């Protein structure tokens, strides 16, 4: 994962310290992950998923797939539609004039 995290930093053009500050984790923690000394914990992975939702967690964790998720909007499998309303027709029109009179048309 250390190489993929470095690829992400390079792709986003951000430094280790910027990533640490964004995620709210210790700067040394990022350094330890990149050096291979430590593996990322749940808090780190959760923060990555929340702050960088465009990054594929599958890619980050396993190296499978692409770095970034597909940007096409998701289509709901079971969309909810409002019931069809019958067509409406105009039944009455009121016209008000400035001399305080009105006309009604049906």
The 8 nearest C-alpha neighbors of each residue, nearest first, counted from 0:
[[1, 3, 2, 4, 60, 59, 61, 62],
 [0, 2, 33, 4, 3, 32, 35, 5],
 [3, 1, 5, 4, 0, 6, 33, 7],
 [4, 2, 6, 0, 5, 1, 59, 7],
 [3, 5, 7, 1, 6, 2, 0, 8],
 [6, 4, 8, 2, 7, 3, 9, 1],
 [7, 5, 3, 9, 4, 8, 10, 2],
 [6, 8, 4, 10, 5, 9, 11, 3],
 [9, 7, 5, 11, 13, 6, 10, 12],
 [8, 10, 12, 6, 7, 11, 5, 13],
 [11, 9, 7, 12, 8, 6, 13, 5],
 [10, 12, 8, 9, 13, 7, 6, 14],
 [13, 11, 9, 10, 8, 14, 7, 6],
 [14, 12, 8, 11, 17, 9, 18, 15],
 [13, 15, 17, 16, 18, 8, 12, 9],
 [14, 16, 18, 17, 19, 29, 13, 26],
 [15, 17, 19, 14, 18, 26, 20, 29],
 [18, 16, 14, 20, 19, 15, 13, 21],
 [17, 19, 21, 15, 16, 20, 22, 14],
 [20, 18, 16, 24, 26, 22, 17, 21],
 [19, 21, 23, 17, 18, 22, 16, 24],
 [22, 20, 18, 19, 23, 17, 50, 24],
 [23, 21, 19, 46, 20, 24, 18, 47],
 [22, 24, 20, 21, 19, 25, 46, 18],
 [25, 23, 19, 22, 26, 20, 28, 43],
 [26, 24, 28, 27, 19, 23, 29, 20],
 [25, 27, 19, 28, 29, 16, 24, 30],
 [26, 28, 30, 25, 29, 31, 19, 24],
 [27, 29, 31, 25, 26, 30, 32, 24],
 [30, 28, 32, 26, 27, 31, 33, 15],
 [29, 31, 27, 33, 28, 32, 34, 26],
 [32, 30, 28, 36, 34, 37, 29, 33],
 [31, 33, 37, 29, 35, 30, 34, 38],
 [34, 32, 1, 30, 35, 31, 29, 5],
 [33, 35, 31, 36, 32, 30, 1, 37],
 [36, 34, 32, 33, 37, 1, 31, 38],
 [35, 37, 31, 34, 32, 38, 33, 30],
 [38, 36, 32, 31, 35, 39, 34, 28],
 [37, 39, 32, 40, 35, 36, 31, 0],
 [40, 38, 43, 32, 37, 44, 41, 42],
 [41, 39, 43, 42, 44, 38, 45, 37],
 [40, 42, 44, 43, 45, 39, 46, 47],
 [43, 41, 45, 40, 44, 46, 39, 24],
 [42, 44, 46, 40, 41, 45, 39, 47],
 [45, 43, 47, 41, 46, 42, 48, 40],
 [44, 46, 48, 42, 47, 43, 41, 49],
 [45, 47, 49, 43, 44, 48, 22, 50],
 [48, 46, 44, 50, 45, 49, 51, 43],
 [47, 49, 45, 52, 46, 51, 50, 44],
 [50, 48, 46, 47, 51, 52, 45, 44],
 [51, 49, 47, 48, 46, 52, 22, 21],
 [50, 52, 53, 48, 47, 54, 49, 46],
 [53, 51, 48, 54, 49, 50, 47, 55],
 [52, 54, 51, 68, 67, 55, 70, 69],
 [55, 53, 67, 52, 51, 66, 68, 56],
 [56, 54, 58, 67, 68, 57, 66, 59],
 [55, 57, 59, 58, 60, 54, 48, 61],
 [58, 56, 55, 60, 59, 61, 63, 62],
 [57, 59, 62, 63, 55, 56, 61, 64],
 [58, 60, 56, 57, 62, 61, 3, 55],
 [61, 59, 57, 58, 56, 62, 0, 63],
 [62, 60, 58, 63, 57, 59, 0, 56],
 [61, 63, 58, 59, 60, 64, 57, 3],
 [64, 62, 58, 61, 57, 65, 59, 60],
 [63, 65, 58, 62, 66, 57, 55, 67],
 [64, 66, 67, 58, 63, 55, 68, 62],
 [65, 67, 55, 58, 54, 68, 64, 59],
 [68, 66, 54, 55, 65, 53, 69, 70],
 [67, 69, 55, 53, 54, 70, 66, 65],
 [68, 70, 71, 67, 53, 72, 65, 55],
 [69, 71, 68, 72, 53, 67, 73, 54],
 [72, 70, 69, 73, 68, 74, 53, 67],
 [73, 71, 70, 74, 69, 75, 68, 53],
 [72, 74, 71, 75, 70, 76, 69, 68],
 [75, 73, 76, 72, 78, 77, 71, 79],
 [74, 76, 78, 77, 73, 79, 72, 80],
 [75, 77, 78, 74, 73, 79, 80, 72],
 [78, 76, 75, 79, 74, 80, 73, 81],
 [79, 77, 75, 76, 80, 74, 81, 73],
 [78, 80, 77, 81, 75, 82, 76, 74],
 [81, 79, 82, 78, 83, 77, 75, 84],
 [80, 82, 83, 79, 84, 78, 85, 77],
 [83, 81, 80, 84, 79, 85, 78, 86],
 [84, 82, 81, 85, 80, 86, 87, 79],
 [83, 85, 82, 86, 87, 81, 80, 88],
 [84, 86, 87, 83, 88, 82, 81, 89],
 [87, 85, 84, 88, 83, 89, 82, 90],
 [86, 88, 85, 89, 84, 90, 83, 91],
 [89, 87, 90, 86, 91, 85, 105, 92],
 [88, 90, 91, 87, 92, 105, 104, 86],
 [89, 91, 105, 88, 92, 104, 87, 93],
 [90, 92, 105, 104, 89, 93, 103, 88],
 [93, 91, 104, 103, 105, 94, 90, 89],
 [92, 94, 103, 102, 104, 95, 91, 101],
 [95, 93, 102, 101, 103, 96, 92, 104],
 [94, 96, 101, 100, 93, 102, 97, 99],
 [97, 95, 100, 98, 99, 101, 94, 102],
 [96, 98, 99, 95, 100, 101, 94, 102],
 [99, 97, 96, 100, 95, 101, 94, 102],
 [100, 98, 97, 96, 101, 95, 94, 102],
 [101, 99, 96, 98, 95, 102, 97, 94],
 [102, 100, 95, 94, 96, 103, 93, 99],
 [103, 101, 94, 93, 104, 95, 100, 92],
 [102, 104, 93, 92, 94, 105, 101, 91],
 [105, 103, 92, 91, 93, 102, 94, 90],
 [104, 91, 90, 92, 103, 89, 93, 102]]
